Amino acid sequence: MTSTAPRNLAMIILVLSGMLGLLGPAHATGKRCQMNAIERSKCIIEAILADISRTYTQVGGGGISAIKQNSTTSFTVSIAQEERTDLLTYEATVDAKGKVSVRKIGEDTKSR
Amino acid sequence: MKLAMSLPQFEAELNTDRCDAYTNAELTLTLKLGFRQINPAGGTAEGAYHDYGDPAETTRKIVKWTTGSWNLWKQNFVASATRFWNGKFWLSNNFPLYECEKNPLGIWIQHNPVGIRPWDGKSWLPAGFRADDSTSLRYRPNIWCLLKIEDRDIKLGGHHHVIDVVRLHKSETWFGSHAKLYDSLDINSVKKGRNSKGKPIMQRAHVHEIGHLLGLAHVDVGKPHCPPGGDTNASNCYGVADVDKYSVMGQGMQLRLSHAMPWRKAMVALSGKGNALATGDWEAKLQKLYPRLPAEVATNAMLTTRPNRK
Protein backbone atom coordinates (compact mmCIF):
# COMPACT_ATOMS: atom_id res chain seq x y z
CA MET A 1 0.00 0.00 0.00
CA THR A 2 2.58 2.53 1.10
CA SER A 3 5.04 1.69 -1.70
CA THR A 4 2.43 2.27 -4.45
CA ALA A 5 1.19 5.64 -3.15
CA PRO A 6 4.14 7.71 -4.46
CA ARG A 7 3.85 5.95 -7.82
CA ASN A 8 0.12 6.72 -8.00
CA LEU A 9 0.84 10.33 -7.12
CA ALA A 10 3.46 10.49 -9.85
CA MET A 11 0.98 9.08 -12.35
CA ILE A 12 -1.63 11.67 -11.37
CA ILE A 13 0.90 14.48 -11.75
CA LEU A 14 1.98 13.06 -15.12
CA VAL A 15 -1.59 12.90 -16.40
CA LEU A 16 -2.53 16.35 -15.08
CA SER A 17 0.62 17.98 -16.37
CA GLY A 18 0.02 16.35 -19.74
CA MET A 19 -3.49 17.77 -19.77
CA LEU A 20 -2.13 21.19 -18.95
CA GLY A 21 0.45 20.92 -21.68
CA LEU A 22 3.46 21.17 -19.38
CA LEU A 23 5.43 18.21 -20.63
CA GLY A 24 7.24 19.79 -23.58
CA PRO A 25 7.21 17.66 -26.76
CA ALA A 26 4.00 15.65 -26.84
CA HIS A 27 4.47 12.03 -25.91
CA ALA A 28 2.77 9.21 -24.12
CA THR A 29 4.71 6.39 -22.59
CA GLY A 30 4.28 2.97 -21.06
CA LYS A 31 4.09 -0.70 -21.89
CA ARG A 32 0.38 -0.50 -22.58
CA CYS A 33 1.21 1.51 -25.70
CA GLN A 34 2.71 -1.63 -27.22
CA MET A 35 0.00 -4.06 -26.11
CA ASN A 36 -2.26 -4.02 -29.16
CA ALA A 37 -3.54 -1.78 -31.94
CA ILE A 38 -6.29 -0.24 -29.82
CA GLU A 39 -3.88 0.71 -27.02
CA ARG A 40 -1.26 1.94 -29.50
CA SER A 41 -3.69 4.19 -31.38
CA LYS A 42 -5.14 5.39 -28.08
CA CYS A 43 -1.65 6.39 -26.89
CA ILE A 44 -0.96 8.21 -30.15
CA ILE A 45 -4.27 10.08 -29.99
CA GLU A 46 -3.63 11.06 -26.36
CA ALA A 47 -0.23 12.43 -27.33
CA ILE A 48 -1.76 14.35 -30.23
CA LEU A 49 -4.45 15.81 -27.98
CA ALA A 50 -1.82 16.88 -25.47
CA ASP A 51 0.04 18.69 -28.23
CA ILE A 52 -3.14 20.42 -29.39
CA SER A 53 -3.89 21.54 -25.83
CA ARG A 54 -0.45 23.07 -25.65
CA THR A 55 -0.11 24.65 -29.09
CA TYR A 56 -3.52 25.35 -30.62
CA THR A 57 -4.60 28.79 -29.46
CA GLN A 58 -7.91 29.33 -31.30
CA VAL A 59 -9.85 27.76 -28.51
CA GLY A 60 -13.27 29.04 -29.60
CA GLY A 61 -15.29 27.23 -32.21
CA GLY A 62 -16.93 23.85 -32.02
CA GLY A 63 -14.01 21.77 -30.80
CA ILE A 64 -12.70 18.55 -32.30
CA SER A 65 -15.17 17.30 -34.89
CA ALA A 66 -13.19 14.28 -36.19
CA ILE A 67 -10.01 12.27 -35.69
CA LYS A 68 -9.12 10.22 -38.74
CA GLN A 69 -6.41 7.61 -39.04
CA ASN A 70 -4.54 8.11 -42.31
CA SER A 71 -2.04 5.29 -41.78
CA THR A 72 -0.91 3.15 -38.87
CA THR A 73 1.04 6.07 -37.42
CA SER A 74 -0.62 9.13 -38.93
CA PHE A 75 -3.79 10.89 -37.81
CA THR A 76 -5.62 14.03 -38.89
CA VAL A 77 -7.61 16.01 -36.33
CA SER A 78 -10.45 18.23 -37.57
CA ILE A 79 -11.33 21.28 -35.46
CA ALA A 80 -14.55 23.12 -36.28
CA GLN A 81 -14.26 26.90 -36.43
CA GLU A 82 -16.41 29.70 -37.80
CA GLU A 83 -15.97 29.87 -41.59
CA ARG A 84 -13.62 26.88 -41.69
CA THR A 85 -12.42 23.54 -40.39
CA ASP A 86 -8.78 23.32 -39.31
CA LEU A 87 -7.06 20.05 -40.21
CA LEU A 88 -3.99 19.13 -38.17
CA THR A 89 -2.02 16.09 -39.33
CA TYR A 90 0.38 14.27 -37.03
CA GLU A 91 2.95 11.52 -37.50
CA ALA A 92 3.74 9.27 -34.54
CA THR A 93 6.55 6.92 -33.58
CA VAL A 94 6.40 4.22 -30.91
CA ASP A 95 9.76 2.99 -29.61
CA ALA A 96 10.63 -0.39 -28.10
CA LYS A 97 9.79 0.80 -24.61
CA GLY A 98 6.37 1.95 -25.68
CA LYS A 99 7.22 5.62 -25.69
CA VAL A 100 5.05 7.49 -28.17
CA SER A 101 6.24 10.70 -29.80
CA VAL A 102 4.17 12.77 -32.18
CA ARG A 103 5.12 15.48 -34.63
CA LYS A 104 2.77 17.80 -36.47
CA ILE A 105 3.50 17.39 -40.17
CA GLY A 106 0.71 19.41 -41.70
CA GLU A 107 -1.78 22.21 -41.07
CA ASP A 108 -4.55 22.64 -43.59
CA THR A 109 -7.88 24.42 -43.77
CA LYS A 110 -11.19 23.53 -45.29
CA SER A 111 -12.96 26.80 -46.05
CA ARG A 112 -16.73 27.10 -45.74
CA MET B 1 -24.83 67.85 -53.21
CA LYS B 2 -25.32 64.09 -53.10
CA LEU B 3 -23.21 61.69 -55.15
CA ALA B 4 -24.19 58.04 -55.22
CA MET B 5 -23.04 54.81 -56.78
CA SER B 6 -24.16 51.22 -56.58
CA LEU B 7 -21.76 48.32 -56.28
CA PRO B 8 -22.46 44.59 -56.06
CA GLN B 9 -21.41 44.55 -52.38
CA PHE B 10 -23.04 47.80 -51.17
CA GLU B 11 -24.24 51.26 -52.12
CA ALA B 12 -22.30 54.43 -51.42
CA GLU B 13 -23.58 57.97 -51.06
CA LEU B 14 -21.58 61.12 -50.40
CA ASN B 15 -23.54 63.98 -48.87
CA THR B 16 -21.87 67.39 -48.90
CA ASP B 17 -25.04 69.40 -48.25
CA ARG B 18 -23.99 70.34 -44.75
CA CYS B 19 -20.68 72.15 -44.62
CA ASP B 20 -19.42 74.70 -42.14
CA ALA B 21 -16.47 75.32 -39.85
CA TYR B 22 -17.23 72.19 -37.83
CA THR B 23 -19.25 69.91 -40.11
CA ASN B 24 -17.75 67.36 -42.47
CA ALA B 25 -19.22 65.68 -45.52
CA GLU B 26 -20.77 62.26 -44.88
CA LEU B 27 -20.09 59.10 -46.80
CA THR B 28 -22.67 56.38 -46.13
CA LEU B 29 -22.19 52.79 -47.22
CA THR B 30 -25.46 50.87 -47.25
CA LEU B 31 -25.64 47.09 -46.95
CA LYS B 32 -29.03 45.68 -47.91
CA LEU B 33 -29.29 42.33 -46.14
CA GLY B 34 -32.02 39.78 -46.54
CA PHE B 35 -32.36 37.42 -43.57
CA ARG B 36 -33.97 34.03 -44.11
CA GLN B 37 -35.11 31.65 -41.37
CA ILE B 38 -33.81 28.09 -41.17
CA ASN B 39 -36.38 26.05 -39.23
CA PRO B 40 -36.56 22.37 -38.24
CA ALA B 41 -37.72 20.16 -41.09
CA GLY B 42 -41.39 19.21 -41.31
CA GLY B 43 -42.64 22.18 -39.30
CA THR B 44 -41.63 20.61 -35.98
CA ALA B 45 -40.68 22.72 -32.98
CA GLU B 46 -37.23 21.16 -32.64
CA GLY B 47 -34.84 19.53 -35.05
CA ALA B 48 -31.22 19.47 -36.14
CA TYR B 49 -29.03 21.25 -38.65
CA HIS B 50 -25.52 20.55 -39.84
CA ASP B 51 -22.56 22.85 -39.25
CA TYR B 52 -21.94 25.03 -42.31
CA GLY B 53 -25.13 23.55 -43.83
CA ASP B 54 -22.96 20.60 -44.89
CA PRO B 55 -24.69 17.21 -44.47
CA ALA B 56 -21.29 15.61 -43.83
CA GLU B 57 -20.71 17.75 -40.73
CA THR B 58 -21.80 17.63 -37.09
CA THR B 59 -25.46 18.33 -36.34
CA ARG B 60 -26.64 20.82 -33.75
CA LYS B 61 -30.06 21.01 -32.16
CA ILE B 62 -32.18 23.86 -33.51
CA VAL B 63 -35.61 25.23 -32.65
CA LYS B 64 -38.25 26.95 -34.71
CA TRP B 65 -38.12 30.71 -34.94
CA THR B 66 -41.08 32.58 -33.52
CA THR B 67 -42.11 35.97 -34.85
CA GLY B 68 -40.89 37.63 -31.67
CA SER B 69 -37.53 35.86 -31.48
CA TRP B 70 -36.89 36.45 -35.19
CA ASN B 71 -37.63 40.16 -35.08
CA LEU B 72 -35.63 40.63 -31.89
CA TRP B 73 -32.63 38.79 -33.32
CA LYS B 74 -32.66 40.87 -36.51
CA GLN B 75 -33.01 44.11 -34.55
CA ASN B 76 -30.09 43.14 -32.30
CA PHE B 77 -27.98 42.11 -35.26
CA VAL B 78 -28.52 45.34 -37.18
CA ALA B 79 -28.24 47.61 -34.14
CA SER B 80 -25.07 46.08 -32.70
CA ALA B 81 -23.27 45.68 -36.02
CA THR B 82 -24.17 49.24 -36.98
CA ARG B 83 -23.01 50.50 -33.60
CA PHE B 84 -19.65 48.80 -34.13
CA TRP B 85 -18.91 50.05 -37.66
CA ASN B 86 -20.86 53.28 -38.05
CA GLY B 87 -19.17 56.66 -37.65
CA LYS B 88 -15.80 55.31 -36.52
CA PHE B 89 -13.54 56.66 -39.27
CA TRP B 90 -12.81 60.08 -40.74
CA LEU B 91 -10.99 60.49 -44.04
CA SER B 92 -8.71 63.46 -44.50
CA ASN B 93 -9.66 65.35 -47.65
CA ASN B 94 -6.40 66.04 -49.47
CA PHE B 95 -8.07 67.38 -52.60
CA PRO B 96 -9.66 70.80 -53.23
CA LEU B 97 -13.15 69.32 -53.27
CA TYR B 98 -16.45 70.11 -51.57
CA GLU B 99 -15.07 73.27 -49.94
CA CYS B 100 -17.42 75.83 -48.47
CA GLU B 101 -16.99 79.38 -47.31
CA LYS B 102 -18.86 82.07 -45.46
CA ASN B 103 -18.79 85.15 -47.63
CA PRO B 104 -18.83 88.77 -46.39
CA LEU B 105 -22.62 88.77 -46.55
CA GLY B 106 -22.67 85.92 -44.03
CA ILE B 107 -23.90 83.39 -46.56
CA TRP B 108 -22.38 79.92 -46.64
CA ILE B 109 -21.53 78.90 -50.18
CA GLN B 110 -20.11 75.68 -51.41
CA HIS B 111 -17.46 75.02 -54.03
CA ASN B 112 -17.98 71.98 -56.17
CA PRO B 113 -16.16 70.54 -59.14
CA VAL B 114 -18.67 72.26 -61.44
CA GLY B 115 -19.13 75.58 -59.65
CA ILE B 116 -20.27 77.09 -56.38
CA ARG B 117 -23.67 77.26 -54.80
CA PRO B 118 -25.39 78.63 -51.71
CA TRP B 119 -25.77 76.74 -48.50
CA ASP B 120 -29.29 75.52 -49.16
CA GLY B 121 -27.98 73.44 -52.02
CA LYS B 122 -30.86 74.33 -54.32
CA SER B 123 -30.08 77.42 -56.37
CA TRP B 124 -26.74 77.85 -58.09
CA LEU B 125 -24.87 81.11 -57.87
CA PRO B 126 -24.09 82.79 -61.19
CA ALA B 127 -21.12 81.42 -63.08
CA GLY B 128 -17.97 83.30 -62.22
CA PHE B 129 -19.23 84.39 -58.79
CA ARG B 130 -16.33 84.76 -56.42
CA ALA B 131 -16.42 85.57 -52.77
CA ASP B 132 -13.96 88.18 -51.54
CA ASP B 133 -10.97 85.98 -50.68
CA SER B 134 -9.51 88.61 -48.40
CA THR B 135 -12.42 88.56 -46.00
CA SER B 136 -14.04 85.14 -46.42
CA LEU B 137 -13.05 81.90 -44.71
CA ARG B 138 -12.97 78.81 -46.84
CA TYR B 139 -13.24 75.44 -45.15
CA ARG B 140 -12.33 72.08 -46.60
CA PRO B 141 -14.50 69.36 -45.08
CA ASN B 142 -13.20 65.92 -44.35
CA ILE B 143 -15.27 62.78 -44.78
CA TRP B 144 -17.15 61.09 -41.95
CA CYS B 145 -17.59 57.36 -42.66
CA LEU B 146 -21.06 55.99 -41.93
CA LEU B 147 -22.59 52.54 -42.32
CA LYS B 148 -26.25 51.75 -42.74
CA ILE B 149 -27.40 48.14 -42.52
CA GLU B 150 -30.84 47.67 -44.00
CA ASP B 151 -32.88 44.65 -42.96
CA ARG B 152 -34.69 44.30 -46.26
CA ASP B 153 -37.72 42.02 -46.54
CA ILE B 154 -36.64 38.87 -48.31
CA LYS B 155 -39.65 39.06 -50.61
CA LEU B 156 -38.59 42.42 -52.03
CA GLY B 157 -35.34 41.18 -53.59
CA GLY B 158 -32.58 43.64 -54.41
CA HIS B 159 -30.32 42.48 -51.59
CA HIS B 160 -26.58 42.77 -51.57
CA HIS B 161 -26.41 39.60 -49.48
CA VAL B 162 -28.93 36.98 -48.35
CA ILE B 163 -28.13 35.31 -45.03
CA ASP B 164 -29.70 32.16 -43.63
CA VAL B 165 -30.05 31.97 -39.86
CA VAL B 166 -30.61 28.99 -37.54
CA ARG B 167 -31.99 29.37 -34.02
CA LEU B 168 -29.97 27.15 -31.71
CA HIS B 169 -31.52 25.07 -28.95
CA LYS B 170 -30.65 26.34 -25.47
CA SER B 171 -28.44 23.29 -24.91
CA GLU B 172 -26.15 24.29 -27.77
CA THR B 173 -23.25 26.69 -27.35
CA TRP B 174 -21.85 26.77 -30.87
CA PHE B 175 -22.73 26.26 -34.52
CA GLY B 176 -20.51 26.25 -37.60
CA SER B 177 -21.36 29.53 -39.32
CA HIS B 178 -19.99 31.20 -42.39
CA ALA B 179 -20.55 34.47 -44.26
CA LYS B 180 -23.99 33.43 -45.58
CA LEU B 181 -25.16 31.16 -42.75
CA TYR B 182 -25.43 32.50 -39.22
CA ASP B 183 -26.79 31.21 -35.95
CA SER B 184 -28.72 32.92 -33.20
CA LEU B 185 -25.60 33.11 -30.98
CA ASP B 186 -23.45 34.89 -33.53
CA ILE B 187 -24.31 38.27 -32.07
CA ASN B 188 -22.99 37.23 -28.64
CA SER B 189 -19.43 37.80 -27.47
CA VAL B 190 -17.57 34.48 -27.32
CA LYS B 191 -14.03 33.35 -26.64
CA LYS B 192 -12.44 33.09 -30.05
CA GLY B 193 -8.82 32.46 -29.11
CA ARG B 194 -6.15 33.28 -26.61
CA ASN B 195 -3.12 35.53 -26.63
CA SER B 196 0.50 34.61 -25.99
CA LYS B 197 -0.12 34.87 -22.24
CA GLY B 198 -3.10 32.55 -22.36
CA LYS B 199 -5.65 35.33 -21.87
CA PRO B 200 -8.92 34.93 -23.77
CA ILE B 201 -9.64 36.97 -26.89
CA MET B 202 -13.33 37.69 -27.34
CA GLN B 203 -15.24 38.38 -30.52
CA ARG B 204 -18.80 38.85 -31.73
CA ALA B 205 -18.88 36.87 -34.96
CA HIS B 206 -21.35 39.09 -36.79
CA VAL B 207 -19.17 42.20 -36.70
CA HIS B 208 -16.35 40.14 -38.23
CA GLU B 209 -18.70 38.90 -40.94
CA ILE B 210 -19.91 42.43 -41.70
CA GLY B 211 -16.25 43.29 -42.27
CA HIS B 212 -16.13 40.58 -44.92
CA LEU B 213 -19.34 41.85 -46.51
CA LEU B 214 -17.68 45.27 -46.80
CA GLY B 215 -14.79 43.62 -48.62
CA LEU B 216 -12.27 43.33 -45.79
CA ALA B 217 -9.97 40.30 -45.62
CA HIS B 218 -8.53 38.55 -42.59
CA VAL B 219 -5.92 40.50 -40.68
CA ASP B 220 -2.81 38.63 -41.81
CA VAL B 221 -3.66 38.13 -45.48
CA GLY B 222 -0.61 39.18 -47.47
CA LYS B 223 1.91 38.15 -44.84
CA PRO B 224 4.25 35.21 -45.56
CA HIS B 225 2.25 32.85 -43.33
CA CYS B 226 -1.00 33.78 -45.15
CA PRO B 227 -0.28 34.38 -48.83
CA PRO B 228 -3.13 35.98 -50.84
CA GLY B 229 -3.03 33.10 -53.32
CA GLY B 230 -3.57 30.49 -50.60
CA ASP B 231 -6.57 29.72 -48.45
CA THR B 232 -7.11 33.02 -46.66
CA ASN B 233 -9.34 31.29 -44.10
CA ALA B 234 -6.35 29.33 -42.74
CA SER B 235 -5.91 29.74 -39.00
CA ASN B 236 -2.71 31.80 -39.40
CA CYS B 237 -4.67 34.39 -41.37
CA TYR B 238 -6.59 35.30 -38.18
CA GLY B 239 -3.38 36.63 -36.64
CA VAL B 240 -0.22 35.12 -35.22
CA ALA B 241 1.10 38.07 -33.20
CA ASP B 242 -1.12 39.23 -30.34
CA VAL B 243 -1.61 42.67 -31.89
CA ASP B 244 -3.06 41.06 -35.02
CA LYS B 245 -5.20 38.58 -33.12
CA TYR B 246 -6.92 41.51 -31.40
CA SER B 247 -8.13 42.93 -34.74
CA VAL B 248 -11.81 42.51 -35.59
CA MET B 249 -10.67 40.89 -38.81
CA GLY B 250 -8.60 38.53 -36.69
CA GLN B 251 -9.97 37.01 -33.47
CA GLY B 252 -10.81 40.15 -31.51
CA MET B 253 -12.87 43.32 -31.61
CA GLN B 254 -10.38 46.09 -32.36
CA LEU B 255 -10.82 48.44 -35.29
CA ARG B 256 -7.76 49.37 -37.33
CA LEU B 257 -7.18 52.20 -39.78
CA SER B 258 -6.95 49.60 -42.54
CA HIS B 259 -10.62 48.80 -41.92
CA ALA B 260 -11.53 52.17 -43.45
CA MET B 261 -10.53 50.81 -46.86
CA PRO B 262 -14.13 50.29 -48.13
CA TRP B 263 -14.87 53.97 -47.49
CA ARG B 264 -11.54 55.10 -48.98
CA LYS B 265 -12.19 53.08 -52.13
CA ALA B 266 -15.69 54.55 -52.36
CA MET B 267 -14.28 58.09 -52.05
CA VAL B 268 -11.81 57.44 -54.85
CA ALA B 269 -14.64 56.16 -57.04
CA LEU B 270 -17.09 58.95 -56.15
CA SER B 271 -14.65 61.84 -56.40
CA GLY B 272 -12.51 60.53 -59.22
CA LYS B 273 -9.53 61.68 -57.19
CA GLY B 274 -6.72 59.79 -55.52
CA ASN B 275 -5.73 56.18 -55.09
CA ALA B 276 -6.86 54.05 -52.17
CA LEU B 277 -3.47 52.32 -52.14
CA ALA B 278 -1.68 55.66 -51.67
CA THR B 279 -1.55 56.23 -47.92
CA GLY B 280 -1.85 60.03 -48.25
CA ASP B 281 -5.06 59.98 -50.27
CA TRP B 282 -8.24 60.05 -48.18
CA GLU B 283 -6.10 59.07 -45.20
CA ALA B 284 -8.14 57.46 -42.43
CA LYS B 285 -8.21 58.41 -38.77
CA LEU B 286 -10.13 56.98 -35.83
CA GLN B 287 -10.73 60.47 -34.45
CA LYS B 288 -12.89 63.27 -35.75
CA LEU B 289 -10.99 65.53 -38.11
CA TYR B 290 -12.39 69.06 -38.23
CA PRO B 291 -12.69 70.98 -41.52
CA ARG B 292 -9.55 72.89 -42.38
CA LEU B 293 -8.67 76.40 -43.56
CA PRO B 294 -6.26 76.76 -46.50
CA ALA B 295 -3.27 77.42 -44.24
CA GLU B 296 -4.02 74.23 -42.30
CA VAL B 297 -4.40 72.27 -45.52
CA ALA B 298 -1.03 73.58 -46.67
CA THR B 299 0.69 72.14 -43.60
CA ASN B 300 -1.43 68.94 -43.73
CA ALA B 301 -2.58 69.63 -40.18
CA MET B 302 -4.99 67.06 -38.78
CA LEU B 303 -7.38 68.91 -36.49
CA THR B 304 -8.47 66.33 -33.94
CA THR B 305 -9.48 68.85 -31.30
CA ARG B 306 -12.27 71.35 -31.89
CA PRO B 307 -10.64 74.52 -33.21
CA ASN B 308 -11.75 77.97 -32.14
CA ARG B 309 -13.38 79.42 -35.26
CA LYS B 310 -14.87 82.91 -35.60
Interface residues (C-beta under 8 A of the other chain):
Chain A: T57 Q58 V59 G60 G61 G62 G63 S65 A80 Q81 E82 E83 R84 T85 D86 E107 D108 T109 S111 R112
Chain B: D51 Y52 D54 E57 T58 W174 F175 G176 S177 H178 A179 V190 K191 K192 G193 R194 N195 P200 Q203 A205 H208 D231 N233 A234 S235 N236 Y238 Q251
